[in-house]
Amino acid sequence: MEIKILKKDKGYIKFTVKDTDPHTLFNLLREELLKDDNVDFAGYWRDESFYESVIFQLRLKKKTGDPIIALNGALDRLEKDTKEFIELCKAKIV
């Protein structure tokens, strides 16, 4: 997987991720970001020039905010939820 930042300003980031599933992970990330009251828009689309590539955008309500903080917060929450899910499955299913 390769990540490249295409644009980063106060309150906004746009990046591309290559060699990845174009929907599964990014839909989870988008949904988690949209739970954040500081987020105005989070979305992604498949880059037509490369099959397994996604372009992701995040815009905060306050243009002075740092989108990396919102992104890291969403990733941390997803990591916590995933760990809890794995532990539950191992305890109850495996």
VOMIVEX-267026 format. One record per residue (C-alpha): z, y, x; residue number from 1. Coordinates in nm, 3 decimals. Each point is the difference from the previous one (the first is absolute). Layout:
! residues N
Z  Y  X  NUM
...
! end
This chain:
! residues 94
0.000  0.000  0.000  1
-0.089  0.346  0.127  2
0.135  0.330  -0.138  3
-0.159  0.338  0.066  4
0.123  0.333  -0.135  5
-0.296  0.195  -0.136  6
0.191  0.313  -0.102  7
0.364  0.111  0.006  8
0.133  0.331  -0.123  9
0.326  0.117  -0.147  10
0.041  -0.194  -0.323  11
-0.312  -0.216  0.050  12
-0.125  -0.298  0.195  13
-0.323  -0.199  -0.015  14
-0.045  -0.314  0.209  15
-0.220  -0.305  0.021  16
0.104  -0.359  0.059  17
-0.258  -0.250  0.122  18
0.002  -0.379  -0.006  19
0.229  -0.034  -0.299  20
0.010  -0.119  -0.360  21
-0.141  0.300  -0.187  22
0.239  -0.009  -0.294  23
0.317  -0.207  0.011  24
0.210  0.188  0.255  25
-0.131  0.343  -0.087  26
0.061  -0.035  -0.371  27
0.364  -0.088  0.079  28
0.028  0.301  0.230  29
-0.162  0.232  -0.253  30
0.232  -0.116  -0.279  31
0.308  0.044  0.220  32
-0.106  0.348  0.112  33
-0.053  0.109  -0.360  34
0.368  -0.077  -0.073  35
0.091  0.285  0.239  36
0.051  0.328  -0.187  37
-0.141  0.192  0.299  38
-0.338  -0.176  -0.020  39
-0.279  0.171  -0.193  40
-0.277  -0.252  0.071  41
-0.033  -0.335  0.177  42
-0.321  -0.197  -0.012  43
-0.244  -0.212  0.192  44
-0.354  -0.125  -0.016  45
-0.209  -0.246  0.189  46
-0.211  0.153  0.274  47
-0.357  -0.095  -0.093  48
-0.113  0.015  0.362  49
0.227  -0.287  0.101  50
0.084  -0.284  -0.239  51
0.363  -0.060  0.095  52
0.098  0.363  0.045  53
0.211  0.230  -0.217  54
0.040  0.377  -0.006  55
0.343  0.112  -0.122  56
0.109  0.350  -0.103  57
0.345  0.138  -0.065  58
0.073  0.353  -0.125  59
0.347  0.141  -0.057  60
0.095  0.250  -0.269  61
0.132  0.240  0.264  62
-0.269  0.088  0.250  63
0.271  0.058  0.261  64
0.127  -0.358  -0.016  65
-0.063  -0.272  0.255  66
-0.207  -0.286  -0.147  67
0.117  -0.233  0.277  68
0.356  0.018  -0.136  69
-0.120  -0.103  -0.347  70
-0.218  -0.274  0.147  71
0.284  -0.138  0.213  72
0.237  0.008  -0.297  73
-0.241  -0.200  -0.213  74
-0.058  -0.250  0.281  75
0.376  -0.042  0.051  76
0.053  -0.066  -0.373  77
-0.285  -0.253  -0.004  78
0.144  -0.175  0.305  79
0.343  -0.023  -0.168  80
-0.147  -0.132  -0.326  81
-0.211  -0.255  0.187  82
0.298  -0.128  0.199  83
0.207  -0.035  -0.318  84
-0.284  -0.188  -0.170  85
-0.042  -0.239  0.295  86
0.374  -0.070  0.015  87
0.013  -0.064  -0.376  88
-0.298  -0.236  0.014  89
0.146  -0.193  0.294  90
0.336  -0.030  -0.171  91
-0.131  -0.100  -0.345  92
-0.336  -0.166  0.059  93
-0.030  -0.147  0.346  94
! end
